[in-house]
């Protein structure tokens, strides 16, 4: 088999079979043909189209380039909740704690990005699992666990991502779906709920592209026997009450005690109920929501969260006292009106400036830093009232952070009705 023959076949708009696509992935992974040849084939897939079967074959071949976790061997009930460019990690941790309380084993493969690791690392002693065997044992013992994403989980994905980028193919939705599904296959859960966020500040910019991505993910799932549901959500402003590492852990604890902002509750109940549907086949939405409420109200969901933390070396006692910032400063509204939005990009800028989150991998974090929102979209505010609080341990960053947070609040003279973040459920 020759890579040139594959290029010619795709140039003639013919479908490549499973054997040919496995050959392409394995040989490219081992750098056994020219980068220019790989670029040519990828570009032809972009311009001439790629079939749903081809995407499924490619996803499977990509997964086979590295270690496969095979979670389905632990339990066929496990639901993998995966956010595509949007919902904050706290939402997934809350839902996984609820699922575990309901007898649905749950785990999180924390991505190679910094967010999840930084948040949980603000809990004293918490340690991410080092091996897949540890992960499986804790899921069996406690029904919940978290591991950092292994570096050899579909390792060719990084190489293909770079190739997509340099060939201007990074906006190709079928290829994006292929990349995502390669990792899902490697993880091995049979039930997957995707949160596909869309919006100006999200990875997927509009609902039309979100629908296309959902369609491809679901179709790939059918071809490889995965049960997939997609929740399309809007992500243009922060979710919940807090933004920042230790503050978001506090919000997880609050939510698992039943104290949650309306937009948080909307996300938790919608994504959580779809996860229950995937795992337990409870068809009634009303019944699924009752199950979530019971898990929270009985304290079982919080107990599952404690199991997660304690079994991985962490301790939550006196967490707020240990992580509380020395400066908690109000952000005061300079105008009267209705809040029409809170710009997530500007909030991120404020959080990076105050060292609440990282802008670069080597940035030094202020674990206690963050933003506490007192008002949300739709609220009426008078000049001089408090919009938010800035939490920080750095005296030199206070005024700059306050100004950036203030600029993130968008105001209207007319009443604004807050909209649900849930746009559609597909699958």
C-alpha positions as CSV (number, residue, x, y, z in Angstrom):
1,X,0.0,0.0,0.0
2,X,1.3,3.5,-0.9
3,X,0.3,6.8,0.5
4,X,0.3,8.3,-3.0
5,X,-2.4,5.8,-4.0
6,X,-4.6,7.1,-1.1
7,X,-4.0,10.7,-2.2
8,X,-5.0,9.8,-5.8
9,X,-8.1,8.0,-4.6
10,X,-9.2,10.9,-2.4
11,X,-8.4,13.4,-5.2
12,X,-10.9,11.4,-7.3
13,X,-13.5,11.8,-4.5
14,X,-13.6,8.1,-3.6
15,X,-14.1,6.7,-0.1
16,X,-11.1,5.3,1.7
17,X,-11.7,1.9,3.4
18,X,-10.8,1.0,7.0
19,X,-7.5,-0.7,6.0
20,X,-6.3,2.3,4.0
21,X,-7.1,4.7,6.8
22,X,-5.4,2.5,9.4
23,X,-2.4,2.5,7.1
24,X,-2.4,6.3,6.9
25,X,-2.7,6.8,10.6
26,X,-0.1,4.2,11.7
27,X,2.5,5.2,9.1
28,X,2.0,9.0,9.8
29,X,2.3,8.3,13.5
30,X,5.6,6.7,12.9
31,X,6.7,9.4,10.4
32,X,7.2,6.8,7.6
33,X,6.1,9.1,4.8
34,X,6.6,12.8,4.0
35,X,4.7,15.5,6.0
36,X,3.8,17.0,2.7
37,X,2.0,13.8,1.7
38,X,0.0,13.8,5.0
39,X,-0.9,17.5,4.4
40,X,-2.1,16.7,0.9
41,X,-4.4,13.9,2.0
42,X,-5.8,15.9,4.9
43,X,-6.4,18.9,2.6
44,X,-8.2,16.6,0.1
45,X,-10.4,15.3,2.9
46,X,-11.2,19.0,3.7
47,X,-12.0,20.0,0.1
48,X,-13.5,16.9,-1.3
49,X,-15.4,15.8,1.7
50,X,-15.1,12.9,4.2
51,X,-17.7,10.3,4.8
52,X,-19.2,9.3,8.2
53,X,-17.6,5.8,7.8
54,X,-14.2,7.4,7.1
55,X,-14.5,9.5,10.2
56,X,-15.3,6.5,12.3
57,X,-12.4,4.5,10.9
58,X,-10.0,7.3,11.4
59,X,-11.2,7.9,15.0
60,X,-10.7,4.2,15.8
61,X,-7.3,4.1,14.1
62,X,-6.2,7.2,16.1
63,X,-7.3,5.7,19.4
64,X,-5.2,2.6,18.6
65,X,-1.9,4.6,18.4
66,X,-1.8,4.8,22.2
67,X,-3.1,3.2,25.4
68,X,-6.8,2.4,25.7
69,X,-8.4,2.7,29.2
70,X,-11.4,0.4,28.3
71,X,-13.8,1.8,30.9
72,X,-16.6,-0.4,29.6
73,X,-14.8,-3.3,31.2
74,X,-15.2,-1.6,34.6
75,X,-18.9,-0.9,34.0
76,X,-21.3,-0.5,31.1
77,X,-23.2,2.1,33.2
78,X,-20.3,4.6,33.2
79,X,-21.2,7.9,31.6
80,X,-18.4,10.1,30.2
81,X,-19.4,13.8,30.3
82,X,-17.2,15.8,28.0
83,X,-17.3,19.6,27.5
84,X,-16.3,20.9,24.1
85,X,-14.9,24.3,24.7
86,X,-17.2,25.7,27.4
87,X,-18.8,24.6,30.7
88,X,-16.5,25.0,33.6
89,X,-15.0,22.0,35.3
90,X,-17.1,22.6,38.5
91,X,-20.3,21.6,36.6
92,X,-18.8,18.2,35.6
93,X,-17.5,17.5,39.1
94,X,-21.0,18.2,40.6
95,X,-22.8,16.0,38.0
96,X,-20.3,13.2,38.5
97,X,-20.9,13.3,42.3
98,X,-24.6,13.1,41.7
99,X,-24.3,10.2,39.3
100,X,-22.1,8.3,41.7
101,X,-24.7,8.8,44.4
102,X,-27.3,7.3,42.1
103,X,-25.2,4.2,41.5
104,X,-23.8,5.3,38.1
105,X,-20.0,5.0,38.3
106,X,-18.4,8.2,37.1
107,X,-14.9,9.4,36.4
108,X,-13.2,12.4,34.8
109,X,-10.2,12.2,32.6
110,X,-8.8,15.7,33.3
111,X,-7.6,17.2,30.0
112,X,-4.0,18.3,29.4
113,X,-5.2,21.9,29.9
114,X,-4.6,23.4,33.3
115,X,-8.1,24.3,34.6
116,X,-9.2,21.1,36.2
117,X,-5.9,20.3,37.8
118,X,-5.5,23.8,39.2
119,X,-8.9,23.8,40.8
120,X,-8.6,20.4,42.5
121,X,-5.0,21.2,43.5
122,X,-6.4,24.0,45.7
123,X,-7.7,21.2,48.0
124,X,-5.0,20.3,50.5
125,X,-3.4,17.0,49.8
126,X,-5.4,16.1,46.7
127,X,-3.5,14.0,44.2
128,X,-4.5,13.0,40.7
129,X,-4.3,9.3,40.1
130,X,-1.0,8.1,38.5
131,X,-2.2,5.0,36.7
132,X,-5.2,3.5,34.9
133,X,-5.2,0.6,37.3
134,X,-5.7,3.0,40.2
135,X,-8.5,4.7,38.3
136,X,-10.3,1.4,37.7
137,X,-9.9,0.3,41.3
138,X,-11.3,3.5,42.7
139,X,-14.3,3.4,40.3
140,X,-15.0,-0.1,41.5
141,X,-14.5,0.8,45.2
142,X,-16.1,4.3,45.4
143,X,-17.9,4.8,42.1
144,X,-15.9,8.0,41.4
145,X,-12.4,9.0,40.5
146,X,-10.3,11.5,38.6
147,X,-7.0,11.0,36.6
148,X,-4.9,13.3,34.6
149,X,-5.2,12.5,30.9
150,X,-2.4,10.0,30.0
151,X,0.1,11.5,27.5
152,X,-0.3,8.4,25.3
153,X,-4.1,8.6,25.0
154,X,-4.6,8.8,21.2
155,X,-1.2,10.5,21.0
156,X,-1.4,11.1,17.2
157,X,-4.2,13.6,18.0
158,X,-1.7,16.3,18.8
159,X,0.3,15.6,15.6
160,X,-2.9,15.8,13.5
161,X,-4.1,18.9,15.3
162,X,-0.8,20.7,14.3
163,X,-1.2,19.5,10.7
164,X,-4.8,20.7,10.6
165,X,-3.6,24.0,11.9
166,X,-0.8,24.6,9.4
167,X,-3.0,23.5,6.5
168,X,-5.8,25.8,7.5
169,X,-8.1,22.8,8.1
170,X,-8.7,23.5,11.8
171,X,-12.3,24.7,11.1
172,X,-13.4,21.4,9.5
173,X,-16.2,20.0,11.6
174,X,-15.8,16.4,10.5
175,X,-12.1,16.5,11.4
176,X,-12.9,18.1,14.7
177,X,-15.4,15.3,15.4
178,X,-12.8,12.7,14.4
179,X,-10.3,14.2,16.9
180,X,-12.8,14.3,19.8
181,X,-14.0,10.7,19.1
182,X,-10.5,9.3,18.9
183,X,-10.0,10.2,22.6
184,X,-13.5,9.0,23.6
185,X,-12.8,5.6,21.9
186,X,-9.4,5.4,23.8
187,X,-11.2,6.1,27.1
188,X,-13.7,3.4,26.4
189,X,-16.9,4.6,27.9
190,X,-20.0,3.3,26.0
191,X,-22.3,6.2,27.2
192,X,-21.2,9.8,26.4
193,X,-22.9,13.1,27.0
194,X,-21.3,16.0,25.1
195,X,-21.8,19.6,26.1
196,X,-21.2,21.5,22.9
197,X,-21.0,25.2,23.8
198,X,-21.4,27.8,21.2
199,X,-21.0,31.5,21.1
200,X,-18.7,34.4,20.3
201,X,-16.2,33.3,23.0
202,X,-16.6,29.5,22.6
203,X,-14.7,27.1,20.4
204,X,-17.8,26.5,18.3
205,X,-19.0,30.0,17.2
206,X,-22.7,29.4,16.3
207,X,-25.5,27.0,16.7
208,X,-25.4,25.9,13.1
209,X,-21.9,24.5,13.5
210,X,-22.8,23.1,16.9
211,X,-25.6,21.1,15.2
212,X,-23.3,19.9,12.6
213,X,-20.8,18.7,15.1
214,X,-23.5,17.0,17.2
215,X,-24.7,15.2,14.0
216,X,-21.2,13.9,13.3
217,X,-20.5,12.8,16.9
218,X,-23.8,10.9,17.1
219,X,-23.2,9.2,13.7
220,X,-19.7,8.2,14.6
221,X,-21.1,6.8,17.8
222,X,-23.6,4.7,15.9
223,X,-20.8,3.3,13.7
224,X,-18.7,2.3,16.7
225,X,-21.4,1.3,19.1
226,X,-21.3,4.3,21.4
227,X,-24.5,5.8,22.9
228,X,-24.2,9.5,22.4
229,X,-26.3,12.5,23.5
230,X,-25.3,16.1,22.7
231,X,-26.5,19.1,24.8
232,X,-25.9,22.4,22.9
233,X,-25.4,25.3,25.3
234,X,-24.5,29.0,25.0
235,X,-21.3,30.2,26.7
236,X,-20.9,34.0,26.6
237,X,-20.8,34.6,30.3
238,X,-19.6,32.9,33.5
239,X,-21.7,30.1,35.0
240,X,-22.8,30.2,38.6
241,X,-21.6,32.6,41.3
242,X,-17.8,32.1,41.3
243,X,-14.8,32.2,39.0
244,X,-11.4,31.1,40.3
245,X,-9.9,28.0,41.7
246,X,-10.7,27.7,45.4
247,X,-13.9,29.8,44.9
248,X,-15.2,27.2,42.4
249,X,-14.5,24.4,44.9
250,X,-16.5,26.3,47.4
251,X,-19.3,26.6,44.8
252,X,-19.2,22.8,44.2
253,X,-19.7,22.3,47.9
254,X,-22.5,24.8,48.0
255,X,-24.3,23.2,45.0
256,X,-24.0,19.7,46.5
257,X,-25.8,21.2,49.6
258,X,-28.6,22.5,47.3
259,X,-27.4,26.2,47.2
260,X,-27.0,27.0,43.5
261,X,-27.5,29.8,41.1
262,X,-30.3,29.4,38.6
263,X,-28.0,29.0,35.6
264,X,-26.0,26.4,37.4
265,X,-29.1,24.5,38.3
266,X,-30.2,24.6,34.7
267,X,-26.9,23.1,33.5
268,X,-26.7,20.5,36.3
269,X,-30.3,19.2,35.9
270,X,-30.2,19.1,32.1
271,X,-26.9,17.5,31.6
272,X,-27.3,15.3,34.6
273,X,-30.7,14.0,33.6
274,X,-29.4,13.2,30.1
275,X,-26.5,11.2,31.7
276,X,-29.1,9.3,33.7
277,X,-31.0,8.6,30.5
278,X,-27.9,7.3,28.9
279,X,-27.0,4.9,31.7
280,X,-30.2,3.8,33.3
281,X,-32.8,4.4,30.5
282,X,-35.2,6.3,32.8
283,X,-37.3,7.9,30.1
284,X,-39.3,10.4,32.2
285,X,-37.5,13.7,32.5
286,X,-39.6,14.5,35.6
287,X,-38.4,11.2,37.3
288,X,-34.7,11.9,36.4
289,X,-34.9,15.4,37.9
290,X,-36.4,13.9,41.1
291,X,-33.5,11.4,41.3
292,X,-31.0,14.3,41.1
293,X,-32.9,16.3,43.7
294,X,-33.0,13.3,46.0
295,X,-29.3,12.7,45.6
296,X,-28.6,16.3,46.7
297,X,-31.2,16.6,49.4
298,X,-30.2,13.4,51.2
299,X,-26.6,14.4,51.2
300,X,-25.5,11.4,49.1
301,X,-24.1,13.5,46.3
302,X,-22.0,15.5,48.7
303,X,-20.8,12.2,50.3
304,X,-19.7,11.0,46.8
305,X,-17.7,14.2,46.4
306,X,-16.1,13.6,49.8
307,X,-15.2,10.0,48.7
308,X,-13.6,11.4,45.6
309,X,-11.5,13.9,47.6
310,X,-10.6,11.6,50.5
311,X,-9.7,8.6,48.4
312,X,-7.2,10.7,46.4
313,X,-5.5,12.1,49.5
314,X,-7.4,15.4,49.9
315,X,-9.1,16.9,52.9
316,X,-11.9,19.4,52.7
317,X,-12.1,20.3,56.4
318,X,-11.5,24.1,56.9
319,X,-11.1,24.5,53.2
320,X,-12.7,27.9,53.0
321,X,-10.6,29.1,56.0
322,X,-7.3,27.9,54.5
323,X,-8.0,29.4,51.0
324,X,-9.8,32.6,51.9
325,X,-8.1,35.7,50.3
326,X,-7.0,38.5,52.5
327,X,-8.6,41.1,50.3
328,X,-12.3,40.9,49.3
329,X,-13.1,44.1,47.6
330,X,-16.6,45.2,46.2
331,X,-17.0,46.1,42.5
332,X,-19.4,49.1,42.5
333,X,-21.7,49.9,39.6
334,X,-21.1,53.4,38.1
335,X,-24.5,53.5,36.4
336,X,-28.1,52.4,36.9
337,X,-29.8,50.0,34.5
338,X,-30.3,46.3,33.7
339,X,-27.5,43.8,33.3
340,X,-27.7,42.6,29.7
341,X,-24.6,40.4,29.9
342,X,-21.3,39.6,31.6
343,X,-18.6,39.2,29.0
344,X,-16.7,35.9,29.7
345,X,-13.6,37.0,27.7
346,X,-13.2,40.1,29.8
347,X,-13.8,38.1,33.0
348,X,-11.0,35.7,31.9
349,X,-8.7,38.7,31.3
350,X,-9.5,39.9,34.8
351,X,-8.9,36.5,36.3
352,X,-5.6,36.1,34.5
353,X,-4.5,39.6,35.6
354,X,-5.2,38.8,39.2
355,X,-3.5,35.4,39.0
356,X,-6.8,33.6,39.7
357,X,-6.2,31.5,36.6
358,X,-3.2,30.9,34.3
359,X,-2.6,32.7,31.1
360,X,0.6,30.8,30.5
361,X,1.6,27.4,31.8
362,X,4.4,28.8,34.0
363,X,2.2,31.6,35.6
364,X,2.2,31.5,39.4
365,X,-1.4,31.1,40.8
366,X,-3.0,33.0,43.7
367,X,-5.2,30.1,44.9
368,X,-7.5,32.3,46.8
369,X,-8.0,34.8,44.0
370,X,-11.2,35.0,41.9
371,X,-14.4,36.8,41.3
372,X,-17.7,36.5,43.1
373,X,-20.8,37.6,41.2
374,X,-23.5,39.3,43.2
375,X,-25.6,40.2,40.2
376,X,-26.4,38.3,37.0
377,X,-27.9,39.0,33.6
378,X,-31.5,40.4,33.9
379,X,-30.9,42.0,37.3
380,X,-31.7,45.6,37.8
381,X,-28.9,47.6,39.4
382,X,-28.7,51.1,40.8
383,X,-25.6,53.3,40.7
384,X,-23.5,52.6,43.8
385,X,-24.7,49.0,44.3
386,X,-22.4,46.0,44.4
387,X,-22.0,44.0,41.2
388,X,-19.3,41.6,42.4
389,X,-16.4,41.0,44.8
390,X,-12.8,40.7,43.8
391,X,-10.9,38.2,45.9
392,X,-7.1,38.6,45.9
393,X,-4.0,38.3,48.1
394,X,-2.0,40.7,45.9
395,X,-2.5,44.3,46.9
396,X,-1.0,45.6,43.7
397,X,-3.6,43.9,41.5
398,X,-6.8,45.1,43.2
399,X,-7.6,48.3,41.3
400,X,-6.7,46.8,37.9
401,X,-8.9,43.7,38.5
402,X,-11.8,45.8,39.7
403,X,-11.7,47.9,36.6
404,X,-11.6,44.8,34.3
405,X,-14.5,43.2,36.1
406,X,-16.5,46.4,35.9
407,X,-15.9,46.6,32.2
408,X,-17.2,43.0,31.7
409,X,-20.7,44.0,32.9
410,X,-22.8,45.1,30.0
411,X,-25.8,47.4,30.8
412,X,-29.1,48.3,29.2
413,X,-31.7,50.9,29.9
414,X,-34.5,48.5,29.1
415,X,-35.4,45.3,31.1
416,X,-33.5,42.2,30.0
417,X,-35.0,38.7,30.4
418,X,-32.3,36.1,31.1
419,X,-32.3,33.2,28.7
420,X,-31.6,29.5,29.4
421,X,-28.1,28.4,28.4
422,X,-29.6,25.2,27.1
423,X,-30.3,25.7,23.3
424,X,-31.0,22.2,22.1
425,X,-30.6,18.5,23.0
426,X,-29.6,16.3,20.1
427,X,-29.6,12.5,19.9
